[in-house]
Amino acid sequence: MDGKHFFFKHVVKSNLTGEQLRVLMCMLTTEMDGVIGIKQREIAEMLTIPESNVSRSIKALIEAGLLSKKEEKGFDGRPIWHIDPIFGKQARDEVEAMYEKFHGKPSSDRKK
């Protein structure tokens, strides 16, 4: 199990608008290992919506706890966002809980 399961569960519970979901899906086309790099102008062109709408949608995605704030510039000046690493932690915690339930003890590699 990986963090994407928990990420998409959070997406469903976030009550996003259709446009916010479209922007998120567009952004996820560039996702690799939790890192997203795409220019707002590119999103606007792909979805044929104003760049100001893209900006508002990204702000809503950050406020919903799905993405980090823009942190750095990547290749070709692309802004970089990160999928919140809490989703990966939730996945690891669930796997550990399942292991402990089945074996009656924590896994040996679990740090106390």
N, C-alpha and C positions, 0 to 999 in steps of 0.2 A: 504494500500500500504506500502511495506517495502523497505528497502534499496537495497535488492537483485535485484529489477527491474532496478534501476539505475546502480548497479554494472555490470549487464550483458549488459546493453546498452553501458557502457564504454568498456567492453571487446570487443564488436563488433567493436567499433570505434578505438580500439587500434592497429589494423593491426598486430596482433601477428602471428608468424609462427605456423605451425602445431605442431611442437615439443613443443613450448611454451604453446600452448593451451592444449596439452596432459598433460604437467606438472601441469598446473593450475587445470585441472579437477581432476587429481590425488590428488593434495593438498586439493581440496574442499571436497574430500571424508571424510576428518577428521575435517571439519569445524563445529564449534558449537558456535553459538552466535557471529560470526565474528572472532573467534579465530581459528587458524590453527596450528596443531602440528604434524609434521612428519619429519623424518630424510631424508636427501638427498639420502642416501644409499638405503633406502626403496623405494623411488620414482624410482631410477635408476633400482632397481631389478624388480619392478612392470612393468616398461615400457621397460625393456631390452635395456637401453641406458647407455652410460658412465656417471658416476657421475659428470664429468666436464661439460657435456651438461646440466645436471640438474641445476648445479650452475649458468651457463650462463643464462638459462631460468628464474630462480628465479630472477636474477639481472634485466633481461628485464621486468619482472612483477612488480618489485619495481619501476623501471624507468617509467613504463607506468602509475603509480599511482594506481595500483590495490591492492598492498600489502604494508604494512609498512616494514621497515627494521627489520631483526631478532632482537628481543628485549630481550629475556630471555630464560632460559632453563626451560622446563616443565618436566612433568613426564618422568622418564627413560632417562633424558638428551636430550629430544626432543627439537629442536629449536621451538620457537613460533613466528608466524607472525600474523598480524591482518589485516583484510580487512579494508580499509580506512573508518573511521567513517563518512566521508563527504557524502557517499551514503545514510546513514540513515538520515542525515540532509536534503538532497535533497528531500527525500520522505516526511519528516514532512513538509517542506516548500510547497511542491506541494499540500498536503492534506489541509494545511491552506489556500492556495490560492483558492482551490476549495470551501472550506467552505465560505470564504469571498465573492466569486463571487455569490454563491447561496443565502447567507443570508444578503449580503450587509454590513457586519461588521465582524471584527475578532472574532474568538472563544473566549469565556470568559476565558479559561485557558491559552491563549497566553500571554506570558510575553512581556512587552514592553521594 
